[in-house]
């Protein structure tokens, strides 16, 4: 039996410890690396070359969705699962768009995670059972109304900057982190305020919390 090498990324040590116990107790799964944020997850994936990455959504520096997008580009063969507390349709569709194979709720991880890991390694999608009916109902409603799938209000770059602004970074710090100019950062921030109809950093932070980019 081939052992699946797993990268586990979550900013809560206790969550990582619990998930690792679930995975390492299985003969076909072994955690080879852990990360506390999305940026570290990308670095660990580069160095350890895991078969499967399990990513939390709300993490510092880069979210799980942002990390998944980058990992899908850098390592197309890597299977990705999103492990989250958010029972949220928008996040689910975003997870699929960035290349995730499945979406598992933390509240039922002890029941669903092993099945999701094995499904991902077989190249099959996994969705926690309770969401299937709701998603089908929503899809049929969208088809009936002539609507498409939900779209993002902001670009990937604007999302990166929104997250960093909400985490309290200055324009200079953001510019250094993203290797862009301060003027570019300020232009993106102005665009965010305009697009989202918000007034200041506080409202941007509240929006970032609602969008799952940072935790309250």
N, C-alpha and C positions, 0 to 999 in steps of 0.2 A: 504494500500500500504506500503510495507516494504521500509524503507529508507536505501540507500546504504551509508555507512560511508567511506569517501574518505581521503586518505593521499595525499597531494600535495607537490612535491619536485622540486624546481627550484631555482637556485642561484640568480635570479633577482627578487627583491621584487615586482616591478611593474608588472612583468609577473604573479607572484603568485596572486597578487591582482586582476588582470583582469580575470584570470581563475576562481578564487574563486567566483567572481561576477556571472559568467556564471553558475557555479555549484549550488551555494546557492540559486539561483533564481528558482530552480526546486524543486518540492515537494518530489521527490524520491531520491534526492542527497544532501548530506551535508558534508562539509569539516570539519573533526574532528582534523586534525593535519597538520602542514606545516613544511617543512625542507628546508634548504639552501644548502645542499650538500648530496651526496649519503650515507655517514656514518651516518649523522643525520637522514636520511630517515629510515635506518635500525633500529636505536634506537627508533624512533617514532612508527614504525610498531610494534616493540616488546611491547611497553607500551600501545598503543592505540588499537591494534588489528583491523585495518580497514578492510573493505571488498575489497577495490580497492585502488591501489597505482598508481598515475600518476607521471611519472618520466621524467625529462629533461635528455638528453644525456650528454651534456657537463657541468659537475658540479665539484667543487673542491673535493679533498680527494678521493672520489669514483665517477665514472661516473654513469649515470643512468643505463647503461648496466651492470656494475659491481654490483651495488646495486640490480638490478633485479635478477641477478644470485644468489646472497646470499639470497634474500627474497624468491625466489622459493624453495631454499633448506630449509630455516627455517620455512616458512609458505606456504606449497604447496597449501593450499586452497585460498590464496590471489590472486586476479585477478590483472594484471599489464598492464598498458598502457604506451607506450613511446610517449611523447609529445616533438617534436623537430623541429628545423629550417632546419634540414638536409634532403633533398630529395635525399637519398642515398641508393642504393641497398644493399651494404655491411652492413650498419647499420640495414636495415630492416631484413635481414637474421639473423644477430646477435641477434636482438631483439626476433625473434622467437626461436632461439636456447636457450636463457636464460629464456624463459618461458613467454614472453609478449603475451598478447591477441591481441594487436593492435598497430598501428603506426600512429600517427596523426601529421600533420604538423601544426606548430604554426600559419602560415599564413592563415589557414582556420579553426582554432580551434573554432571560433564562429559558424561555420557551422557544423563541423564534430564531435566535442568533445562529445556532449551529446549522439549522436547516438553510438559513440564508447564505452562510459561508459555503456550504456544499453546492447549493444551487448556483452561486456565482462562479464557482470553479468549473461547473459543468457548462457554463455559458448561458445559464437560464436566469431570467429576471426573478426577483423576489419582492413581494409586497405583503406587509402584515395583513392577515386575513380580514380584520375588521374594516379595512379601508376599501376593499374591493367593491363592495356594493355601492358605497358612496361615490367612488370614482366613476363607475359605470353610469350611475344615475346622472352625475354631473356632465359626463361626456355626451350622453344622449340629449341632455337639455341644451348643451352648447350647439350640437348639430341641429336640433330643432329650431333654435333661435338664429342659426347662421353664424355663430361665433366660432373663433378658433380657440386654441389653447391660451391660457393666460400668458401675458408677456410682461417682461420687466420694464419698470418705469425708467430705469437708469442704466447706463452702460456699465461694462465690467470695470473700467478704470474709475468711473464715478463711484461705483460700489466700494472699490479699494480705498478711495480717499474718504468717503463717508465713514467707513469703519475706523480709519485712523483718526479722523476728526473727533468722532464720538469717544474714542479711547483717550482723548485729551492731548494728542500730539499737536505741536505748533506747525504752521505752514513750512517753516524751515526744516523741522524734523521730518515731516512727510516728504518734502522734496529730497532730502538725503536718503530716506528709506527707499523711495521709488526711483531714485536717480533721474529726477526731472527738476525743472526750475521752480522757484517759489512762485513766479508769475503764473506758471501753468497750474500749480496747485490752487492758487486763488481763483483762477478762471473756472476750474472744475467746481470749486466750492460755490461760486456764484451761480453756475449752471444748476447745481443741485438745489439751491434755495429757490431758484426760479421754477424749475421743473416740478418740484414737490410742493410749491406754494408755502414755503416755510420762511421764518424771519431771521433765525440766529442759530448759533451752535447748540443751544439747549434744545431747540425743536429738532435739529438734525439728530441729536443724541437720542431723543425720544423715538424718532422714526427708526433709527438703527436698532433700538431695542425691540420695537414691534416687528421689524423685518428679520430678527434673529441674528443680526450681525454681531451684537454684543449682548451680554447678559446684564440684567438690571442689578 
